[in-house]
Structure formats: structure tokens, C-alpha cells
Amino acid sequence: MRLHGGLFPGISKKPTFFLLLTFFLASGLIMAEVRKSPDALRLVYQPRVGTFNIYEMEVKASARLIGREKEIYPTVPQVSTTFGRFVFSDKILDVTPEGRIKEELTYKDVQLEMEVEGNRQNLPFADKLKGKSILMEFDRDGRVISAEGLGQFSGELKDLNIEDTYIQLRPIFPDRELKIGDTWDNRTESKIPIAGMLVTTDVLENYTLSGFKEKGKILCAVIGVNLEIRSTGETVKKEKGIDIDINMEGKGEGELLYAFEKSRLISSRMEFDLTSKIRSSAYRETQGIDMRHRIEMVLEEKGVRVE
């Protein structure tokens, strides 16, 4: 596991934020009728079977050593930045009578670059991700029930630690009607094996229904989100006889646009500020390496059709 990867789960820049002006479906250009914003509504996921969405996600993640690390660990890069662009499809395979939604996420294109102290290079294993799929099942409130296929990514992305940036791409909805200004909380816990480690992540999410806006002639709920993240990783299987332990915590904030009448996430913008301490038996010093992380993520819907 490389210490200069610069990115740890949370989910993975300030790219230019373009408005989507129109959506082209198989039948041609559809002009959505402008609708009055509802006084109250129950947000749920009720997608149509066969719906096929294309999304693009851009990620910029930087890591900087802090404290006396430059003196103690001169061979460890002091600053590194990872740039990622992921284009993936989301196909709805089935919706059960109980409201369970089965989908297939497939990576169509992946571009990854790393810049270490001014030197930028492509990460060639990004090509190995193209065409790989994850089968997901989630409920009508957006909670992930199961995910198959995550194991195929561990070997490719263990150096960047971005295995679960795509696990929870959508907001979690409460089981009640909402009005503008209403808030709700959700806690997400996960245990994921990564490169011989077991990484436990606890995320406390606070959502706010901020209002409504049109995007691409589609009326969307504007949802603000604030996150608190705590993550720990402990070695359960030594690689080359090395133990690694990681502790990370921080906060994030962002805004989501959800097309509630069409059950589609239209866009998501998130920013995270995190600090971590990494201890490794590969180094003689035992106090650990302290790092500060900045992660910026933008997700945009680029197209949709019904098959």
C-alpha cells in the first residue's frame, strides 16, 4: 500500500460546473413542463425498469504531510494529488413488489492521473477498470442492501484507496413527508477489506431540503448535506511482513439535485477536509505519519434512455 495515494474513502478538484440545458432521449428532444414546486412531498426511489443513465464523476484529491514528517520521512512525498474521471452507466434491472431496486453500474471510461511534487503521470491500471460492473440492490429510501463485484477492484485500486467512493452515490431519504427547511439524519457504517486491511468507516449524514430548482427543464429537489467521517484501518493479513494502521476523520459538505418525479439523481457536488495518521512497521519511527487531505467530487448525469 502506497502512502502517497492521497485519497481515502469518502467516496473521491474544482471542475467547472456546467448546467445541463437539455436531455436527448431516443424519441428526440423532450421539453419538460414547468411545474409548481410542491408544498410537501415524500421523496422515494421508484425508477422504471430498463432506465439507463450515463453519469460522469470527477474527483480531485490532495494529500499533504504535516508536522515534522519532512524531517522524519524524507523519502515520502510531501504533497500529492490524484485526479480521476469516471464515466459509468446505471441500468435498472428490476424493481420488486417490496420496492427493492436492482441496478448494474458499469464503468465505461476511467482516467486516473497522479501528480507528486510537480511531476504528473498517468496511472495505466485505469484501463483495467473499463467494462467492469457492480450489481447493487437498494431500497426505496436509497439504502444499499447488497453489492456484488466490489472485490474485483481491490487489486487495482488498493494504492489509491478509492474502492468505496461509488458505494453510496445517492442520498438517503426519510420515511415521511418533507417541507422546505426540514432536516433528517442518517448513519452509514461499512467494513471493507482493502490490501490486507479491514477498513471500518462511520459516516454521519445530515440532510436539508433546501428548496426546488429546474435543471434541464426538470424540476429537482435541492438537498444540502453535511457529513462527519471517521475511518480506521487495521492489518488483518500482512503483505511482505508489514503492518499498517490508519486513523482518519473529517467533515464534508455539498449539494444534491434529485429529480423526484423521475426518480433520478441529476447532480452531486461534495467537498471533504480530512486528517489522517498512518503507522507502518516499514518505518523505524513509530509516532506515525500525519496527513491533511482535501477531496472534491462532482457527479453529473449526462444522458438517459429507457430500454
GIQUIHU-V608352 format. One record per residue. N is the residue number from 0. RES is the residue in one small letter. PHI is phi in whole degrees, -180 to 180 (* if undefined). OMEGA is omega in whole degrees, 0 to 359 (NA if undefined). Layout:
# GIQUIHU-V608352
N	RES	PHI	OMEGA
N	RES	PHI	OMEGA
This chain:
# GIQUIHU-V608352
0	m	*	180
1	r	-85	182
2	l	-85	184
3	h	-99	181
4	g	-62	173
5	g	84	185
6	l	-140	178
7	f	-132	188
8	p	-47	173
9	g	162	NA
10	i	*	NA
11	s	*	NA
12	k	*	168
13	k	-132	177
14	p	-72	177
15	t	-65	186
16	f	-98	182
17	f	-90	172
18	l	-79	172
19	l	-85	186
20	l	-84	181
21	t	-148	175
22	f	-120	180
23	f	-103	177
24	l	-104	183
25	a	-60	182
26	s	-85	179
27	g	119	183
28	l	-80	181
29	i	-109	177
30	m	-93	182
31	a	-77	179
32	e	-72	177
33	v	-71	184
34	r	-117	176
35	k	-73	179
36	s	-66	181
37	p	-72	176
38	d	-73	178
39	a	-155	179
40	l	-156	175
41	r	-101	181
42	l	-82	178
43	v	-145	173
44	y	-103	177
45	q	-137	184
46	p	-71	178
47	r	-88	178
48	v	-60	182
49	g	95	177
50	t	-65	185
51	f	-127	181
52	n	-108	171
53	i	-114	179
54	y	-122	172
55	e	-126	179
56	m	-122	176
57	e	-112	184
58	v	-132	170
59	k	-130	183
60	a	-133	180
61	s	-116	178
62	a	-136	181
63	r	-137	175
64	l	-71	180
65	i	-126	180
66	g	76	185
67	r	-95	186
68	e	-62	181
69	k	-64	178
70	e	-75	187
71	i	-81	184
72	y	-123	184
73	p	-65	181
74	t	-86	179
75	v	-87	180
76	p	-55	182
77	q	-77	181
78	v	-138	175
79	s	-146	179
80	t	-137	177
81	t	-109	178
82	f	-116	180
83	g	-134	173
84	r	-133	184
85	f	-121	173
86	v	-112	184
87	f	-140	177
88	s	-103	179
89	d	-130	182
90	k	-110	178
91	i	-83	184
92	l	-89	185
93	d	-164	171
94	v	-132	184
95	t	-78	177
96	p	-58	179
97	e	-82	178
98	g	92	176
99	r	-78	186
100	i	-112	178
101	k	-108	183
102	e	-136	176
103	e	-123	176
104	l	-98	181
105	t	-127	179
106	y	-82	181
107	k	-88	181
108	d	-151	179
109	v	-139	175
110	q	-129	181
111	l	-133	176
112	e	-135	176
113	m	-128	176
114	e	-114	181
115	v	-118	178
116	e	49	175
117	g	93	179
118	n	-101	185
119	r	-112	181
120	q	-145	175
121	n	-75	174
122	l	-103	190
123	p	-65	182
124	f	-72	176
125	a	-60	180
126	d	-63	182
127	k	-71	181
128	l	-85	185
129	k	-64	179
130	g	87	179
131	k	-80	186
132	s	-127	173
133	i	-126	175
134	l	-96	183
135	m	-120	172
136	e	-135	179
137	f	-140	183
138	d	-93	186
139	r	-67	176
140	d	-92	177
141	g	100	180
142	r	-82	180
143	v	-71	179
144	i	-94	180
145	s	-154	177
146	a	-147	179
147	e	-117	177
148	g	107	180
149	l	-67	183
150	g	-60	182
151	q	-69	182
152	f	-93	187
153	s	-58	182
154	g	-65	183
155	e	-82	189
156	l	-114	186
157	k	-63	180
158	d	-74	181
159	l	-101	178
160	n	57	179
161	i	-120	185
162	e	-60	186
163	d	-114	174
164	t	-67	183
165	y	-108	184
166	i	-68	181
167	q	-119	181
168	l	-85	188
169	r	-116	177
170	p	-72	174
171	i	-95	182
172	f	-103	177
173	p	-84	181
174	d	-89	180
175	r	-168	176
176	e	-75	182
177	l	-125	171
178	k	-118	179
179	i	-57	181
180	g	99	179
181	d	-68	179
182	t	-124	174
183	w	-155	183
184	d	-115	173
185	n	-151	177
186	r	-118	179
187	t	-118	177
188	e	-122	179
189	s	-144	173
190	k	-129	186
191	i	-129	175
192	p	-75	180
193	i	-137	172
194	a	49	178
195	g	81	180
196	m	-114	170
197	l	-112	184
198	v	-102	178
199	t	-106	183
200	t	-125	179
201	d	-121	182
202	v	-122	174
203	l	-101	184
204	e	-110	174
205	n	-120	183
206	y	-108	175
207	t	-138	171
208	l	-79	188
209	s	-83	182
210	g	158	180
211	f	-137	176
212	k	-154	176
213	e	-94	173
214	k	-141	184
215	g	60	180
216	k	67	178
217	i	-115	179
218	l	-78	185
219	c	-123	168
220	a	-81	177
221	v	-95	185
222	i	-120	174
223	g	-86	181
224	v	-140	172
225	n	-124	185
226	l	-125	167
227	e	-122	188
228	i	-124	171
229	r	-133	183
230	s	-142	176
231	t	-133	177
232	g	-134	180
233	e	-128	180
234	t	-71	175
235	v	-111	177
236	k	-144	183
237	k	-69	173
238	e	-109	184
239	k	59	176
240	g	72	185
241	i	-107	173
242	d	-97	176
243	i	-134	175
244	d	-127	182
245	i	-131	170
246	n	-127	182
247	m	-140	174
248	e	-152	180
249	g	171	184
250	k	-134	177
251	g	-143	177
252	e	-151	180
253	g	-179	181
254	e	-144	180
255	l	-120	172
256	l	-115	182
257	y	-121	176
258	a	-79	191
259	f	-70	179
260	e	-78	182
261	k	-114	179
262	s	55	181
263	r	-136	169
264	l	-78	184
265	i	-93	180
266	s	-159	179
267	s	-150	175
268	r	-129	182
269	m	-135	175
270	e	-134	183
271	f	-129	170
272	d	-123	188
273	l	-135	170
274	t	-126	181
275	s	-143	172
276	k	-126	181
277	i	-117	177
278	r	-115	181
279	s	-140	178
280	s	-71	177
281	a	-73	181
282	y	-112	183
283	r	-72	177
284	e	-70	187
285	t	-109	184
286	q	-74	177
287	g	95	180
288	i	-103	179
289	d	-94	182
290	m	-134	174
291	r	-115	185
292	h	-121	173
293	r	-130	183
294	i	-125	179
295	e	-129	184
296	m	-132	174
297	v	-131	178
298	l	-117	180
299	e	-134	171
300	e	-75	183
301	k	-113	181
302	g	178	180
303	v	-153	173
304	r	-153	177
305	v	-116	182
306	e	-93	NA
